[in-house]
């Protein structure tokens, strides 16, 4: 969807806070672009560590797998991984699916940004996954652009939205760790 549509939806609360134009003065750009929105990482990071020899298990996630950092810059160790969250809080319309891609500035430094799709009627801070694929430490800057969200409007509304099925990550705030939905 184009910038005019994103702007109109943001005024209805789809993205908060919303930056209406690209900002790039001395920062990695963020804000509204022609056909997307460049979001920022907040200052809270969870950097994975092997100090306690924890096992990564998505069904039984151990909090000893990472260290918390609150900072304007996160140093990501070589061949390592960190979680963060967006500054922006998103509320996705029922007839929209959102895909996220990493910014080329980070990709050209070997830093991969991964985010799963934002489904119809999902809302929350987006948990961001950063992988440093290089043999060198890498910096991730808080309050600067880290990824771009692209909005795809369906021909109609879905029968069952993320909200309808009470998705386990609905309304998440802060950096949200993996969790299992209880039956």
VEXDOVO-171476 format. One line per 4 residues: for each residue x, y, z of C-alpha. Coordinates in Angstrom, 2 decimals. Last residue first. Example, Ala and Ser with C-alpha at 12.3 -4.5 7.8 and 13.67 -1.06 7.14 Angstrom:
! VEXDOVO-171476
13.67/-1.06/7.14  12.30/-4.50/7.80 .
//
This chain:
! VEXDOVO-171476
-4.80/-25.74/25.84  -1.83/-23.54/26.68  -0.23/-21.54/23.90  3.51/-21.97/24.06 .
5.83/-19.03/24.48  8.81/-17.49/22.75  10.08/-14.27/24.36  8.42/-10.88/24.02 .
10.56/-7.75/24.02  8.32/-5.02/25.42  4.58/-5.03/24.99  2.57/-7.81/23.43 .
-1.06/-7.09/22.63  -1.65/-10.45/20.94  1.36/-12.79/21.05  -0.60/-15.93/21.93 .
-3.20/-15.47/19.21  -6.78/-15.24/20.49  -8.27/-16.96/17.39  -10.44/-13.96/16.59 .
-7.57/-11.53/17.29  -5.32/-13.25/14.76  -8.15/-12.98/12.25  -10.62/-15.63/11.08 .
-12.78/-15.22/7.97  -10.31/-12.82/6.34  -11.46/-9.42/5.15  -11.65/-8.63/1.46 .
-9.48/-8.08/-1.59  -6.53/-8.14/0.80  -4.39/-5.13/1.64  -0.64/-5.74/1.79 .
1.40/-3.42/4.02  5.21/-3.40/3.87  7.17/-2.87/7.09  10.79/-1.72/6.84 .
13.55/-2.60/9.27  16.23/-1.15/11.56  15.64/2.60/11.54  17.02/4.54/14.51 .
15.82/4.85/18.10  18.26/2.14/19.21  21.38/1.51/17.13  22.62/-2.02/16.50 .
26.39/-2.38/16.56  28.38/-5.39/15.35  31.13/-7.58/16.84  33.18/-9.38/14.17 .
33.05/-12.92/12.69  29.96/-11.86/10.71  26.44/-13.30/10.57  25.12/-11.04/13.33 .
21.51/-12.11/13.66  18.82/-9.68/14.86  15.25/-10.71/15.76  12.71/-7.95/16.29 .
9.66/-8.30/18.53  6.94/-6.02/17.20  5.19/-3.91/19.82  1.55/-4.88/19.85 .
-1.48/-5.59/17.69  -2.69/-8.41/15.46  -5.95/-7.70/13.64  -4.79/-9.32/10.37 .
-1.38/-10.95/10.77  1.98/-9.27/11.25  4.33/-11.53/9.33  7.36/-12.99/11.16 .
10.24/-10.61/11.81  13.87/-11.18/10.90  16.67/-8.63/10.73  20.01/-9.87/9.37 .
23.23/-8.07/10.22  26.03/-8.77/7.74  27.05/-5.12/7.42  25.38/-4.73/4.01 .
22.19/-6.13/5.59  22.33/-3.38/8.25  22.32/-0.48/5.78  20.00/-2.47/3.47 .
17.18/-2.32/6.00  15.65/-5.62/7.04  12.30/-6.73/5.66  8.92/-6.93/7.36 .
5.66/-8.23/5.93  2.25/-6.91/6.98  -1.11/-8.52/6.19  -4.21/-6.31/5.92 .
-7.98/-6.92/5.80  -8.56/-6.96/9.58  -6.51/-3.80/10.18  -3.14/-4.16/11.98 .
-2.61/-2.25/15.22  1.12/-1.52/15.61  3.09/-0.03/18.52  6.25/1.77/17.39 .
9.51/1.79/19.32  10.02/-1.67/17.88  11.31/-4.52/19.97  14.64/-6.19/20.58 .
15.98/-9.73/20.41  19.61/-10.65/19.94  21.70/-13.23/18.06  25.35/-14.13/17.69 .
27.88/-15.02/15.04  30.19/-12.31/16.39  28.85/-10.48/19.47  26.02/-7.93/19.09 .
26.90/-4.64/20.71  23.64/-2.84/21.46  23.60/0.92/21.21  21.18/3.34/22.92 .
21.12/1.03/25.92  19.06/-1.22/28.18  20.68/-4.66/28.00  19.27/-7.95/29.24 .
21.40/-11.08/29.10  20.27/-14.22/27.30  19.75/-17.98/27.50  19.35/-17.97/31.30 .
15.69/-17.07/30.72  15.12/-20.62/29.53  12.49/-21.29/26.87  10.52/-24.50/27.23 .
8.64/-25.11/23.97  11.00/-22.92/21.89  13.98/-24.82/23.32  17.36/-23.09/23.21 .
19.64/-25.04/25.54  21.41/-23.15/28.28  25.17/-23.49/28.70  25.14/-20.86/31.46 .
27.59/-18.55/29.65  26.14/-19.43/26.23  24.73/-15.98/25.58  21.82/-14.46/23.65 .
21.43/-10.69/23.78  18.05/-9.39/24.98  17.71/-5.73/24.05  15.72/-2.78/25.38 .
16.46/0.64/23.86  13.71/0.54/21.23  14.41/-0.47/17.63  12.99/1.83/14.97 .
10.51/1.25/12.17  10.75/2.11/8.47  7.22/2.30/7.07  6.32/1.19/3.60 .
5.39/2.10/0.03  6.82/5.57/-0.53  8.51/5.88/2.86  7.11/6.79/6.29 .
9.53/6.87/9.21  13.11/5.78/9.76  16.54/6.45/8.29  19.77/5.31/9.96 .
20.73/8.43/11.84  22.79/11.60/11.33  19.83/13.38/9.73  17.81/10.50/8.31 .
14.14/11.13/8.91  11.67/9.80/6.35  8.26/11.46/6.61  5.13/11.14/8.76 .
6.73/9.62/11.86  4.02/7.70/13.72  4.12/6.91/17.44  1.99/4.87/17.24 .
1.16/2.96/14.03  -2.36/1.73/13.10  -4.04/4.38/15.27  -6.61/5.95/12.90 .
-4.08/8.63/11.89  -1.74/5.73/11.08  -4.37/4.38/8.68  -4.45/7.66/6.73 .
-0.62/7.83/6.63  -0.33/4.20/5.46  -2.89/4.86/2.69  -1.09/8.01/1.48 .
2.31/6.26/1.71  1.24/3.55/-0.72  0.00/0.00/0.00 .
//
